Amino acid sequence: MQELLAFVHSIYNQTLATMITIDNDPNEDQMTLECALKIVQHLEKNIVRHRENINMASKLASMNKFIQMNYIHNMAETA
């Protein structure tokens, strides 16, 4: 479980660093969308891997839903 939490924390930090880097990039929306899609893919793999641990799977599913609704869905609407 500690390994998974470290993994999620690492992805979160990488995402923040990427988003800060692309702040002034004209392709910002596309890069943010690509980053969000990569995170969702990782989360989905880990949800399946940790399906026996309901608590962890639920947390991962919540993060997955949050990213999908706030980044992927919203960006698709504005495109």
C-alpha positions as CSV (number, residue, x, y, z in Angstrom):
1,M,0.0,0.0,0.0
2,Q,2.9,2.4,0.8
3,E,4.3,1.7,-2.6
4,L,1.0,2.6,-4.3
5,L,0.7,5.8,-2.3
6,A,4.2,6.7,-3.3
7,F,3.4,6.0,-6.9
8,V,0.3,8.2,-6.8
9,H,2.2,11.0,-5.1
10,S,4.9,10.7,-7.7
11,I,2.4,11.0,-10.6
12,Y,0.8,14.0,-8.8
13,N,4.2,15.8,-8.5
14,Q,5.1,15.0,-12.1
15,T,1.8,16.3,-13.2
16,L,2.2,19.6,-11.3
17,A,5.7,20.0,-12.7
18,T,4.4,19.4,-16.2
19,M,1.5,21.8,-15.8
20,I,3.8,24.5,-14.5
21,T,6.2,23.9,-17.4
22,I,3.4,24.2,-20.0
23,D,1.7,27.3,-18.5
24,N,2.9,29.6,-21.3
25,D,2.8,27.0,-24.1
26,P,0.4,27.6,-27.0
27,N,-0.4,23.8,-26.9
28,E,-1.2,24.0,-23.2
29,D,-4.7,22.4,-23.5
30,Q,-3.5,19.5,-25.6
31,M,-0.5,18.8,-23.3
32,T,-2.8,19.0,-20.2
33,L,-5.2,16.6,-21.8
34,E,-2.4,14.1,-22.7
35,C,-1.1,14.3,-19.2
36,A,-4.6,13.7,-17.7
37,L,-5.1,10.7,-20.0
38,K,-1.8,9.2,-18.9
39,I,-2.7,9.6,-15.3
40,V,-6.2,8.0,-15.9
41,Q,-4.5,5.0,-17.6
42,H,-2.2,4.5,-14.6
43,L,-5.1,4.8,-12.2
44,E,-7.3,2.3,-14.1
45,K,-4.4,-0.2,-14.1
46,N,-4.0,0.2,-10.4
47,I,-7.8,0.0,-9.7
48,V,-7.7,-3.4,-11.3
49,R,-4.6,-4.5,-9.5
50,H,-5.9,-3.4,-6.1
51,R,-9.5,-4.6,-6.6
52,E,-9.3,-6.9,-3.6
53,N,-8.6,-3.8,-1.3
54,I,-11.9,-2.0,-1.5
55,N,-10.7,1.1,0.3
56,M,-7.7,1.6,-2.0
57,A,-9.7,0.8,-5.1
58,S,-12.3,3.3,-4.0
59,K,-9.7,6.1,-3.5
60,L,-8.2,5.4,-6.9
61,A,-11.6,5.4,-8.5
62,S,-12.4,8.7,-6.9
63,M,-9.2,10.2,-8.2
64,N,-9.9,8.8,-11.6
65,K,-13.4,10.3,-11.7
66,F,-12.1,13.7,-10.5
67,I,-9.4,13.8,-13.3
68,Q,-11.9,12.7,-15.9
69,M,-14.5,15.3,-14.9
70,N,-12.2,18.2,-14.3
71,Y,-9.7,17.8,-17.1
72,I,-10.8,15.4,-19.8
73,H,-14.6,16.1,-19.8
74,N,-14.2,19.9,-19.4
75,M,-11.5,20.1,-22.1
76,A,-13.7,18.1,-24.5
77,E,-16.5,20.5,-24.0
78,T,-14.4,23.6,-24.7
79,A,-12.8,22.0,-27.8
